[in-house]
Amino acid sequence: MNIVFLEPLGIKQEQLAKIVEESVGTEASVRYYPDRVEDAEVLTERSQGADCVVLSNMKYGKDIISRCPQLKMICVAFTGVDLVDIDYCRERGIRVCNCAGYSTVAVADLVFGFAIDLARNILPCDQAVRQGGTKAGLVGFELEGKRFGVIGAGAIGTRVLKLAQAFGCETYAYSRTKKQIEGVSFVELNELLQTCDIISVHVPQTPDTVGLIGKEQFAMMKNTALFINTARGPIVDSSALAQALDSGEIAGAAVDVFEMEPPVPQEHVLLHARNLIATPHVAFASAQAFEKRAVIVAENIRKWMDGEPQNVIC
């Protein structure tokens, strides 16, 4: 059995190797690459002879997989798997597993960092102090009593809703599958957009969700609304969001994701929009999350080797 880690996973290699050895044992040959390279030819070369490869959020398509005849399992050290050619993996009978759950706490934490930053004007206040200014025009609002809406009530969305309740918010959700979450009212998407003060997106990227939030949806929102996206960039129309911010259609926004992985081009429309906080796809990235991820990766491989795969995508 040959296992190849195509990139580092955010913890020291020695620590990762120890975690893998504790789960997989010594019956497999494991190779670790110390750098992240997204070039298809390099990835193809690195994948040669592998029964199982491990990667995070990098494109791994048919052009690579088709040249790896020994490949039987892809472990995606990430929640989303949209960068892997799932249809071709099904055709080939290649098992694909993800690491759902490792970043739930980390992402939800950043959502509330964004919410508080926007509600209390923390970044503008910082600039004002540095420029000799005062709080004039920068008095914000409390989260308590506000209507907090989540689009997508999976694990991350559910945790965000629980945190919102802890802050004293009224909580609402839109989801394809309605659940029973104490204190949460499930409503249709349009109602959520029209009535909520803070809206946070937590759906996966699929053909159905690309462009889910665009010009029409922003027009429904309150002009005092705050919008947060830590899910996937293509779910939201960036140009429509920038226009909604610049026209005052909504009050503020925070995004951790774009149509591409960082670095984001300096001319990107959102980087010039009014009252927007941007971070470089960091929501999932915390020291604890990376440790959790490594454990899940090792367990995924062990379970697959034992014929009882977990976190199965296909």
CORRAHU-V434199 format. One record per residue. RES is the residue in three letters. OMEGA is omega in degrees with one decimal (999 if undefined). D_CENTER is the distance of its C-alpha to the mean C-alpha in whole Angstrom. Layout:
res omega d_center
RES OMEGA D_CENTER
RES OMEGA D_CENTER
This chain:
res omega d_center
MET 178.9 31
ASN 179.5 29
ILE -178.6 26
VAL 171.4 24
PHE -172.7 21
LEU -179.2 20
GLU 174.8 19
PRO -178.6 18
LEU 171.8 16
GLY 174.0 16
ILE -179.0 19
LYS -177.3 23
GLN 179.4 24
GLU 178.9 27
GLN 178.5 24
LEU -179.2 22
ALA 179.2 26
LYS 179.4 27
ILE -179.5 24
VAL -178.9 24
GLU -179.4 28
GLU -179.8 28
SER -172.5 27
VAL -176.7 28
GLY -176.3 31
THR -176.7 33
GLU -179.9 34
ALA 172.5 31
SER -175.5 31
VAL 178.5 28
ARG -177.9 27
TYR 173.5 25
TYR -172.4 24
PRO -177.8 23
ASP 178.7 22
ARG 177.9 19
VAL -176.1 21
GLU 178.9 19
ASP -174.6 23
ALA -179.0 23
GLU 178.9 27
VAL 179.5 26
LEU 177.3 23
THR 179.4 26
GLU -179.2 28
ARG -175.7 26
SER -176.9 26
GLN 178.0 29
GLY -177.1 31
ALA 169.1 28
ASP -178.3 28
CYS 173.7 24
VAL 177.4 21
VAL 177.9 18
LEU 179.2 15
SER -175.0 12
ASN 174.2 10
MET -177.2 13
LYS 179.8 15
TYR -170.4 18
GLY -178.9 20
LYS -178.9 23
ASP 176.9 25
ILE -173.3 24
ILE -177.0 24
SER 179.7 28
ARG 179.0 29
CYS -172.5 28
PRO -177.4 31
GLN -172.2 30
LEU -178.5 27
LYS -176.2 26
MET 173.9 23
ILE 176.5 19
CYS -179.0 17
VAL -178.8 13
ALA -175.0 12
PHE 176.4 9
THR 179.3 7
GLY -179.7 7
VAL -173.9 11
ASP 179.9 12
LEU 176.4 13
VAL 179.7 15
ASP -175.4 19
ILE -179.0 19
ASP 179.9 22
TYR 176.8 24
CYS 176.3 23
ARG 179.8 24
GLU -177.9 27
ARG -176.1 28
GLY 178.8 27
ILE 178.5 24
ARG 175.1 22
VAL 177.5 18
CYS 177.4 17
ASN -178.5 13
CYS -179.6 12
ALA 173.6 11
GLY -174.7 11
TYR -173.3 11
SER -176.1 8
THR -178.5 9
VAL -177.0 12
ALA -178.7 10
VAL -179.6 7
ALA 176.9 10
ASP -177.7 12
LEU 176.8 11
VAL -178.6 11
PHE 168.6 15
GLY 177.0 15
PHE -175.7 14
ALA -179.7 17
ILE 176.9 19
ASP -177.8 19
LEU -176.7 20
ALA -176.0 22
ARG 175.9 24
ASN -173.7 24
ILE -179.7 24
LEU 174.9 23
PRO 177.5 26
CYS 177.2 28
ASP 179.3 27
GLN -179.4 29
ALA 179.5 32
VAL -177.7 33
ARG -178.9 33
GLN 177.6 35
GLY -177.9 37
GLY -179.9 36
THR 179.0 36
LYS -177.7 34
ALA 179.5 35
GLY -174.5 33
LEU 179.2 30
VAL -176.3 31
GLY -177.3 28
PHE 178.1 27
GLU 177.0 26
LEU -178.7 23
GLU 178.1 26
GLY 179.4 27
LYS 177.8 25
ARG -177.3 23
PHE -178.1 19
GLY 179.2 18
VAL 175.8 14
ILE -176.3 14
GLY -174.5 12
ALA 171.9 14
GLY -177.1 12
ALA -178.7 12
ILE 179.6 9
GLY 179.7 11
THR 178.3 14
ARG 177.3 14
VAL 178.9 13
LEU 178.7 16
LYS 176.4 18
LEU 178.6 18
ALA 177.5 19
GLN 178.9 22
ALA 177.3 23
PHE 177.5 23
GLY 179.2 25
CYS 164.2 23
GLU -172.3 24
THR -178.1 21
TYR -179.5 21
ALA 168.8 18
TYR -179.7 18
SER 177.5 17
ARG 178.2 19
THR 179.8 20
LYS -178.5 21
LYS 173.3 21
GLN 177.1 24
ILE -174.6 22
GLU 176.2 25
GLY -177.4 25
VAL 175.4 22
SER 176.9 24
PHE -176.4 22
VAL 175.1 23
GLU -175.0 23
LEU -177.2 21
ASN 179.1 23
GLU 178.2 25
LEU -178.7 21
LEU -175.4 21
GLN -169.4 25
THR -173.3 25
CYS 179.6 22
ASP 178.7 22
ILE -176.5 18
ILE -177.6 16
SER -174.8 12
VAL -178.8 10
HIS 175.8 8
VAL 175.3 9
PRO 175.5 8
GLN 176.3 10
THR 175.7 13
PRO -179.3 17
ASP -176.0 17
THR 176.7 14
VAL -178.1 14
GLY -178.4 16
LEU -179.1 16
ILE -178.8 16
GLY -174.7 19
LYS -178.8 22
GLU -178.1 24
GLN 178.3 21
PHE 179.4 21
ALA 179.3 25
MET -171.1 25
MET 173.7 23
LYS 177.1 25
ASN 174.3 26
THR -173.4 25
ALA 173.0 22
LEU -175.5 19
PHE -176.1 15
ILE 175.8 12
ASN 173.3 9
THR -176.3 5
ALA 177.5 4
ARG -177.0 6
GLY -175.4 9
PRO 176.2 12
ILE -176.6 11
VAL 174.8 13
ASP -175.4 17
SER -179.4 17
SER 178.7 20
ALA 177.9 21
LEU 178.8 19
ALA 179.6 21
GLN 179.9 24
ALA 178.5 23
LEU -175.1 23
ASP -179.6 26
SER -177.6 28
GLY 179.4 27
GLU 169.1 26
ILE -170.6 23
ALA -175.9 23
GLY -179.8 20
ALA 174.2 16
ALA 180.0 13
VAL 176.0 11
ASP -173.1 8
VAL -178.9 8
PHE 178.7 11
GLU 179.1 13
MET 173.8 13
GLU 175.7 11
PRO 9.6 13
PRO 179.1 16
VAL -179.9 16
PRO -177.2 20
GLN -179.8 22
GLU -179.5 23
HIS -171.8 20
VAL -177.2 21
LEU -178.9 18
LEU 179.8 19
HIS -178.9 23
ALA -179.1 22
ARG 172.0 23
ASN 176.7 22
LEU 173.6 18
ILE 179.6 16
ALA 174.2 14
THR -170.1 12
PRO 179.9 11
HIS -175.4 7
VAL -173.1 8
ALA -176.6 7
PHE -166.7 6
ALA 169.9 10
SER -179.5 13
ALA -178.7 16
GLN -179.6 16
ALA -180.0 12
PHE 177.3 14
GLU 177.9 17
LYS -178.1 16
ARG -179.5 14
ALA 179.1 17
VAL -179.9 19
ILE 177.4 17
VAL -178.4 17
ALA 179.4 21
GLU 177.5 21
ASN -178.9 20
ILE -180.0 23
ARG -179.3 25
LYS 178.6 25
TRP 178.8 25
MET -179.4 28
ASP -179.6 30
GLY 179.3 29
GLU -173.5 27
PRO 177.8 23
GLN -179.0 20
ASN -173.2 17
VAL 171.8 18
ILE 174.3 17
CYS 999 20
